[in-house]
Amino acid sequence: MTSYVYLPPAVADDTFVAVDVPSFHPTVYRSDELAGVLDWKDTPRALVSSVASAPLDLREQRAADYLGKVPAGGWEATFEREHVSGDRRELWFRSVEPSTVGEHALIILRPREGGEALPALSSADRVLVTGRLAEICVDDPFEQAGKLTLEDGSIKR
């Protein structure tokens, strides 16, 4: 990827100079299959750390160890906002447990279609979220603590 940076005439004769910018490509692992229940110790922080710290050639296998599984007892999370795009509704939460750099993993919950109505939530409400772990995203410069997507999700107060 190349960006162009303006330089004032006092710095260079040309007003624009090409600068190579490092490319950031978040890595997303996905599964549509139901595969069981996660261990109690498998918190959002532990999952993201496990996948992100694995050697590149082993990350897919490490992610597969978790994908398709349901969090045992749910994950404690803080409600952030609702995002609606077309007919897809997502509820965005932050994991309560911070990463080693103090950031909180983003948990995107996609409610079960035709399922029971979800409770009304206000910003900063703390709840338990559960659902099938459909995606694990690492290496995202905008979500350094990782991003986890729960499909067919539900909420418990």
Contacts in CASP RR format, 6 or more apart in sequence:
PFRMAT RR
TARGET T0000
AUTHOR 0000-0000-0000
METHOD contacts of the structure
MODEL  1
MTSYVYLPPAVADDTFVAVDVPSFHPTVYRSDELAGVLDWKDTPRALVSS
VASAPLDLREQRAADYLGKVPAGGWEATFEREHVSGDRRELWFRSVEPST
VGEHALIILRPREGGEALPALSSADRVLVTGRLAEICVDDPFEQAGKLTL
EDGSIKR
1 20 0 8 1.000
1 21 0 8 1.000
1 23 0 8 1.000
2 18 0 8 1.000
2 19 0 8 1.000
2 20 0 8 1.000
2 21 0 8 1.000
3 18 0 8 1.000
3 19 0 8 1.000
3 21 0 8 1.000
4 16 0 8 1.000
4 17 0 8 1.000
4 18 0 8 1.000
4 19 0 8 1.000
5 16 0 8 1.000
5 17 0 8 1.000
5 19 0 8 1.000
6 15 0 8 1.000
6 16 0 8 1.000
7 14 0 8 1.000
7 15 0 8 1.000
7 16 0 8 1.000
7 17 0 8 1.000
9 15 0 8 1.000
24 139 0 8 1.000
24 140 0 8 1.000
24 141 0 8 1.000
25 139 0 8 1.000
26 137 0 8 1.000
26 138 0 8 1.000
26 139 0 8 1.000
26 140 0 8 1.000
26 141 0 8 1.000
26 143 0 8 1.000
26 147 0 8 1.000
27 59 0 8 1.000
27 137 0 8 1.000
27 138 0 8 1.000
27 139 0 8 1.000
28 135 0 8 1.000
28 136 0 8 1.000
28 137 0 8 1.000
29 51 0 8 1.000
29 59 0 8 1.000
29 60 0 8 1.000
29 63 0 8 1.000
29 64 0 8 1.000
29 67 0 8 1.000
29 135 0 8 1.000
29 136 0 8 1.000
29 137 0 8 1.000
30 67 0 8 1.000
30 134 0 8 1.000
30 135 0 8 1.000
31 64 0 8 1.000
31 67 0 8 1.000
31 68 0 8 1.000
31 133 0 8 1.000
31 134 0 8 1.000
32 134 0 8 1.000
33 67 0 8 1.000
33 68 0 8 1.000
34 68 0 8 1.000
34 70 0 8 1.000
34 132 0 8 1.000
35 67 0 8 1.000
35 68 0 8 1.000
35 69 0 8 1.000
36 68 0 8 1.000
36 69 0 8 1.000
36 70 0 8 1.000
37 69 0 8 1.000
37 70 0 8 1.000
37 71 0 8 1.000
37 72 0 8 1.000
38 47 0 8 1.000
38 66 0 8 1.000
38 69 0 8 1.000
38 70 0 8 1.000
38 71 0 8 1.000
38 72 0 8 1.000
38 133 0 8 1.000
39 72 0 8 1.000
40 72 0 8 1.000
40 73 0 8 1.000
42 66 0 8 1.000
42 69 0 8 1.000
42 71 0 8 1.000
42 72 0 8 1.000
43 75 0 8 1.000
43 95 0 8 1.000
43 97 0 8 1.000
44 75 0 8 1.000
44 95 0 8 1.000
44 97 0 8 1.000
44 105 0 8 1.000
44 107 0 8 1.000
44 146 0 8 1.000
44 148 0 8 1.000
45 95 0 8 1.000
45 97 0 8 1.000
45 98 0 8 1.000
45 99 0 8 1.000
45 105 0 8 1.000
45 145 0 8 1.000
47 66 0 8 1.000
47 133 0 8 1.000
47 136 0 8 1.000
47 148 0 8 1.000
48 99 0 8 1.000
48 105 0 8 1.000
48 136 0 8 1.000
48 138 0 8 1.000
48 145 0 8 1.000
48 146 0 8 1.000
48 148 0 8 1.000
49 99 0 8 1.000
49 100 0 8 1.000
50 62 0 8 1.000
50 65 0 8 1.000
50 66 0 8 1.000
51 59 0 8 1.000
51 62 0 8 1.000
51 63 0 8 1.000
51 66 0 8 1.000
51 136 0 8 1.000
51 138 0 8 1.000
52 59 0 8 1.000
52 138 0 8 1.000
52 139 0 8 1.000
52 146 0 8 1.000
54 61 0 8 1.000
54 62 0 8 1.000
59 138 0 8 1.000
63 136 0 8 1.000
66 133 0 8 1.000
66 136 0 8 1.000
67 133 0 8 1.000
67 134 0 8 1.000
67 135 0 8 1.000
67 136 0 8 1.000
68 132 0 8 1.000
68 133 0 8 1.000
68 134 0 8 1.000
69 132 0 8 1.000
69 133 0 8 1.000
70 130 0 8 1.000
70 131 0 8 1.000
70 132 0 8 1.000
70 133 0 8 1.000
71 129 0 8 1.000
71 130 0 8 1.000
71 131 0 8 1.000
71 133 0 8 1.000
71 150 0 8 1.000
73 128 0 8 1.000
73 130 0 8 1.000
74 128 0 8 1.000
74 129 0 8 1.000
74 130 0 8 1.000
74 156 0 8 1.000
75 95 0 8 1.000
75 107 0 8 1.000
75 128 0 8 1.000
75 129 0 8 1.000
75 130 0 8 1.000
76 95 0 8 1.000
76 96 0 8 1.000
76 97 0 8 1.000
76 126 0 8 1.000
76 127 0 8 1.000
76 128 0 8 1.000
77 93 0 8 1.000
77 94 0 8 1.000
77 95 0 8 1.000
77 96 0 8 1.000
77 107 0 8 1.000
77 126 0 8 1.000
77 127 0 8 1.000
77 128 0 8 1.000
77 129 0 8 1.000
78 93 0 8 1.000
78 94 0 8 1.000
78 96 0 8 1.000
78 104 0 8 1.000
78 124 0 8 1.000
78 125 0 8 1.000
78 126 0 8 1.000
79 91 0 8 1.000
79 92 0 8 1.000
79 93 0 8 1.000
79 121 0 8 1.000
79 122 0 8 1.000
79 123 0 8 1.000
79 124 0 8 1.000
79 125 0 8 1.000
79 126 0 8 1.000
79 127 0 8 1.000
80 92 0 8 1.000
80 93 0 8 1.000
80 94 0 8 1.000
80 106 0 8 1.000
80 123 0 8 1.000
81 91 0 8 1.000
81 92 0 8 1.000
81 123 0 8 1.000
82 89 0 8 1.000
82 90 0 8 1.000
82 91 0 8 1.000
82 92 0 8 1.000
82 121 0 8 1.000
83 89 0 8 1.000
83 90 0 8 1.000
83 91 0 8 1.000
83 92 0 8 1.000
84 90 0 8 1.000
88 110 0 8 1.000
89 110 0 8 1.000
89 111 0 8 1.000
90 108 0 8 1.000
90 109 0 8 1.000
90 110 0 8 1.000
91 108 0 8 1.000
91 109 0 8 1.000
91 111 0 8 1.000
91 118 0 8 1.000
91 121 0 8 1.000
91 155 0 8 1.000
92 106 0 8 1.000
92 107 0 8 1.000
92 108 0 8 1.000
92 109 0 8 1.000
93 106 0 8 1.000
93 107 0 8 1.000
93 108 0 8 1.000
93 109 0 8 1.000
93 127 0 8 1.000
93 129 0 8 1.000
94 104 0 8 1.000
94 105 0 8 1.000
94 106 0 8 1.000
94 107 0 8 1.000
95 104 0 8 1.000
95 105 0 8 1.000
95 106 0 8 1.000
95 107 0 8 1.000
95 145 0 8 1.000
96 104 0 8 1.000
96 126 0 8 1.000
97 104 0 8 1.000
98 104 0 8 1.000
98 145 0 8 1.000
99 105 0 8 1.000
99 144 0 8 1.000
99 145 0 8 1.000
99 146 0 8 1.000
101 144 0 8 1.000
101 145 0 8 1.000
102 145 0 8 1.000
103 144 0 8 1.000
103 145 0 8 1.000
104 145 0 8 1.000
105 143 0 8 1.000
105 145 0 8 1.000
105 146 0 8 1.000
105 147 0 8 1.000
105 148 0 8 1.000
106 143 0 8 1.000
106 145 0 8 1.000
106 146 0 8 1.000
106 147 0 8 1.000
106 148 0 8 1.000
107 129 0 8 1.000
107 147 0 8 1.000
107 148 0 8 1.000
107 149 0 8 1.000
107 150 0 8 1.000
108 135 0 8 1.000
108 147 0 8 1.000
108 148 0 8 1.000
108 149 0 8 1.000
108 150 0 8 1.000
109 129 0 8 1.000
109 131 0 8 1.000
109 149 0 8 1.000
109 150 0 8 1.000
109 153 0 8 1.000
109 155 0 8 1.000
110 134 0 8 1.000
110 149 0 8 1.000
110 150 0 8 1.000
110 151 0 8 1.000
110 152 0 8 1.000
110 153 0 8 1.000
111 118 0 8 1.000
111 152 0 8 1.000
111 153 0 8 1.000
111 154 0 8 1.000
112 152 0 8 1.000
112 153 0 8 1.000
112 154 0 8 1.000
116 154 0 8 1.000
118 154 0 8 1.000
118 155 0 8 1.000
119 127 0 8 1.000
119 155 0 8 1.000
119 157 0 8 1.000
121 127 0 8 1.000
121 155 0 8 1.000
127 155 0 8 1.000
127 156 0 8 1.000
127 157 0 8 1.000
128 155 0 8 1.000
128 156 0 8 1.000
128 157 0 8 1.000
129 150 0 8 1.000
129 153 0 8 1.000
129 154 0 8 1.000
129 155 0 8 1.000
129 156 0 8 1.000
130 150 0 8 1.000
130 153 0 8 1.000
130 154 0 8 1.000
130 155 0 8 1.000
130 156 0 8 1.000
131 150 0 8 1.000
131 151 0 8 1.000
131 152 0 8 1.000
131 153 0 8 1.000
131 154 0 8 1.000
132 150 0 8 1.000
132 151 0 8 1.000
132 152 0 8 1.000
132 153 0 8 1.000
133 148 0 8 1.000
133 149 0 8 1.000
133 150 0 8 1.000
134 149 0 8 1.000
134 150 0 8 1.000
134 151 0 8 1.000
135 147 0 8 1.000
135 148 0 8 1.000
135 149 0 8 1.000
136 146 0 8 1.000
136 147 0 8 1.000
136 148 0 8 1.000
137 143 0 8 1.000
137 146 0 8 1.000
137 147 0 8 1.000
137 148 0 8 1.000
137 149 0 8 1.000
138 146 0 8 1.000
140 146 0 8 1.000
140 147 0 8 1.000
END
